[in-house]
Amino acid sequence: MYQPSPRSQGYSSRYIPPRSRSKWKLWLVLGIAIVCLLAFVIVPLWFWPRSATPNYIELNGDMVVQVQIKSTKVPYLMNVQLITFNTDHKPSKPINCYIMQGQKLMIQGDILNFAPWLDRFGLHSGYKMTQLAGCYSDTTLKKILALSDLNGGEDSFFAPVQEHTWYSQLVEAQAHNSKPIFVLANLPVNPKTETIDVFTSPNGLYKVPSQ
């Protein structure tokens, strides 16, 4: 009986081996390596600023500092009590110093500005008070009280971002010192105490008399 050949039926007699799985394994290994590399690069870039931001108060109208100025028994000598607030709105231990009538107390801090899209990753723009100047540690007015390490001072994330713009562009963050806030020690004749509150805002810090 006649048996048609494979060629006459339209089939090739050439053997085609099944596709090797080695290529898929290679692509799988390559994909895993790329994911691990991205994780190795991205996770530290996120964790580093994330570890610093808990000390920064968001720029949404929260109070960061309260300054109370009181008259003393010594003419023209004022007592200053300064309280800072953390991200949970809890007050710190008061800082007490002295200042003469007509002098100014200077408050300054650090501001971190993150791109809005980083909010979803827990990176929020914020302010941290770091400096206090303009008053004295005792009533003799011989020792100037100048603090530059409040709330830990400039942290390990702020300084590199401030000094290296390439990194700030990489994570879309900017770091700069806030404009100083000056509080004038100038009590009227009758009141014995004056209290000033300092708040954050997207446009910077502002001060108002305490309600």
C-alpha positions as CSV (number, residue, x, y, z in Angstrom):
1,M,0.0,0.0,0.0
2,Y,1.2,3.5,-0.8
3,Q,2.2,5.6,2.2
4,P,2.5,9.3,1.5
5,S,5.8,10.8,2.5
6,P,5.9,13.6,5.1
7,R,7.2,16.0,2.5
8,S,4.2,15.1,0.2
9,Q,1.8,16.0,3.1
10,G,3.4,19.4,3.5
11,Y,5.5,18.5,6.5
12,S,9.2,18.9,6.8
13,S,11.2,16.0,7.8
14,R,13.6,18.3,9.7
15,Y,13.4,17.8,13.5
16,I,12.5,20.9,15.5
17,P,13.5,20.5,19.1
18,P,11.3,21.9,21.9
19,R,12.1,25.5,23.0
20,S,14.7,25.4,25.8
21,R,13.7,26.6,29.2
22,S,17.1,27.9,29.8
23,K,16.3,31.3,28.2
24,W,13.3,31.8,30.5
25,K,15.4,31.0,33.5
26,L,18.0,33.5,32.3
27,W,15.3,36.2,32.0
28,L,13.9,35.3,35.4
29,V,17.3,35.6,37.1
30,L,17.9,38.9,35.3
31,G,14.6,40.3,36.4
32,I,15.1,39.3,40.0
33,A,18.6,40.9,39.9
34,I,17.2,44.2,38.5
35,V,14.4,44.2,41.2
36,C,17.0,43.6,44.0
37,L,19.3,46.3,42.6
38,L,16.4,48.8,42.5
39,A,15.4,47.9,46.0
40,F,19.0,48.2,47.2
41,V,19.2,51.7,45.8
42,I,15.6,53.0,46.5
43,V,15.0,51.7,50.0
44,P,18.0,53.5,51.5
45,L,17.0,56.7,49.7
46,W,13.6,56.5,51.2
47,F,14.6,55.3,54.7
48,W,17.3,57.9,55.2
49,P,15.0,61.0,54.9
50,R,12.2,59.0,56.5
51,S,14.2,58.5,59.7
52,A,14.8,62.3,59.9
53,T,11.3,63.6,59.3
54,P,9.7,62.6,62.6
55,N,11.4,65.6,64.1
56,Y,9.9,68.0,61.5
57,I,6.5,69.6,62.0
58,E,4.4,69.7,58.9
59,L,3.9,73.1,57.3
60,N,0.1,73.2,57.8
61,G,-0.4,75.7,60.6
62,D,0.8,73.8,63.6
63,M,2.4,75.7,66.5
64,V,6.1,75.1,66.8
65,V,7.3,77.6,69.4
66,Q,5.7,79.6,72.2
67,V,7.6,82.5,73.8
68,Q,6.6,84.1,77.0
69,I,8.2,87.3,78.2
70,K,7.8,88.4,81.8
71,S,8.9,91.4,83.7
72,T,11.2,90.9,86.7
73,K,12.0,92.8,89.9
74,V,15.1,94.3,88.1
75,P,14.1,97.3,86.0
76,Y,14.2,96.7,82.3
77,L,15.2,93.1,82.8
78,M,12.8,90.5,81.2
79,N,12.6,86.7,81.8
80,V,12.0,84.7,78.7
81,Q,10.5,81.2,78.7
82,L,10.6,79.3,75.4
83,I,8.7,76.1,74.7
84,T,9.0,74.0,71.5
85,F,6.4,71.5,70.3
86,N,7.0,68.2,68.6
87,T,5.0,66.5,65.9
88,D,2.5,65.2,68.5
89,H,1.9,68.8,69.7
90,K,3.5,67.9,73.0
91,P,5.6,70.7,74.7
92,S,9.2,70.4,75.5
93,K,10.9,71.3,78.7
94,P,10.9,75.1,79.0
95,I,14.1,77.0,78.1
96,N,14.6,80.0,80.4
97,C,16.8,83.0,79.7
98,Y,16.9,86.7,80.3
99,I,16.8,89.7,78.0
100,M,16.8,93.5,78.4
101,Q,13.8,95.7,77.4
102,G,14.0,96.6,73.8
103,Q,16.2,93.7,72.7
104,K,15.2,90.9,70.3
105,L,15.1,87.2,70.6
106,M,16.0,85.3,67.5
107,I,14.4,81.9,66.5
108,Q,15.5,80.0,63.5
109,G,15.3,76.4,62.2
110,D,15.5,74.0,59.3
111,I,13.0,73.4,56.6
112,L,12.7,70.3,54.4
113,N,10.6,70.6,51.3
114,F,9.6,67.4,49.6
115,A,7.8,67.0,46.3
116,P,4.1,66.6,46.8
117,W,4.0,63.1,45.3
118,L,6.3,61.9,48.1
119,D,3.5,62.4,50.6
120,R,2.1,59.0,49.8
121,F,5.5,57.5,50.8
122,G,5.5,59.3,54.2
123,L,7.9,62.1,53.3
124,H,6.2,65.4,54.3
125,S,7.6,68.9,54.1
126,G,8.3,70.2,57.6
127,Y,10.1,72.6,60.0
128,K,12.4,71.9,62.9
129,M,13.5,74.6,65.3
130,T,17.3,74.4,65.8
131,Q,18.6,77.8,66.9
132,L,17.9,80.3,69.7
133,A,19.9,83.5,70.2
134,G,19.6,86.9,71.7
135,C,19.3,86.2,75.4
136,Y,21.4,85.5,78.5
137,S,21.6,82.5,80.8
138,D,21.4,84.5,84.0
139,T,20.4,87.8,85.4
140,T,24.0,89.2,85.4
141,L,23.8,89.2,81.6
142,K,27.4,88.0,81.4
143,K,26.9,84.7,79.7
144,I,25.2,84.7,76.3
145,L,22.8,81.9,75.7
146,A,23.1,80.8,72.1
147,L,21.7,77.3,71.2
148,S,22.2,75.8,67.8
149,D,21.4,72.1,68.6
150,L,17.8,72.3,69.6
151,N,15.9,69.2,68.5
152,G,19.2,67.5,67.6
153,G,20.4,70.4,65.5
154,E,21.0,69.8,61.8
155,D,20.4,66.1,61.3
156,S,22.4,63.7,59.1
157,F,19.9,64.2,56.2
158,F,19.5,68.0,56.2
159,A,23.2,68.9,55.8
160,P,23.9,66.6,52.7
161,V,20.7,67.7,50.9
162,Q,21.6,71.4,51.6
163,E,25.2,71.0,50.4
164,H,24.7,68.6,47.4
165,T,22.0,69.7,44.9
166,W,22.4,66.5,42.9
167,Y,21.0,64.5,45.8
168,S,18.1,66.9,46.4
169,Q,17.2,66.6,42.7
170,L,17.4,62.8,43.0
171,V,14.8,62.7,45.8
172,E,13.1,66.0,44.9
173,A,13.9,67.5,48.3
174,Q,15.2,70.9,49.3
175,A,16.8,71.9,52.6
176,H,17.3,75.4,53.8
177,N,17.4,77.5,56.9
178,S,14.1,79.3,57.7
179,K,14.0,83.0,57.8
180,P,14.7,84.1,61.4
181,I,11.8,85.1,63.6
182,F,12.5,88.0,65.9
183,V,10.5,88.6,69.1
184,L,10.9,92.0,70.6
185,A,11.1,92.3,74.4
186,N,9.0,95.4,74.8
187,L,6.3,95.1,77.4
188,P,3.9,97.9,77.8
189,V,3.7,99.7,81.2
190,N,0.8,97.8,82.7
191,P,1.0,94.2,81.4
192,K,3.5,92.0,83.2
193,T,3.5,89.2,80.7
194,E,3.4,88.8,76.9
195,T,3.1,85.5,75.0
196,I,3.9,85.0,71.4
197,D,3.0,81.9,69.4
198,V,4.9,80.8,66.3
199,F,3.2,78.7,63.6
200,T,4.2,76.9,60.4
201,S,2.7,77.6,57.0
202,P,3.5,76.6,53.4
203,N,4.9,80.2,53.0
204,G,7.1,80.1,56.1
205,L,6.8,80.8,59.8
206,Y,4.7,83.5,61.3
207,K,4.1,84.8,64.8
208,V,0.9,86.0,66.5
209,P,0.0,87.1,70.1
210,S,-1.2,84.2,72.1
211,Q,-5.0,84.0,72.6
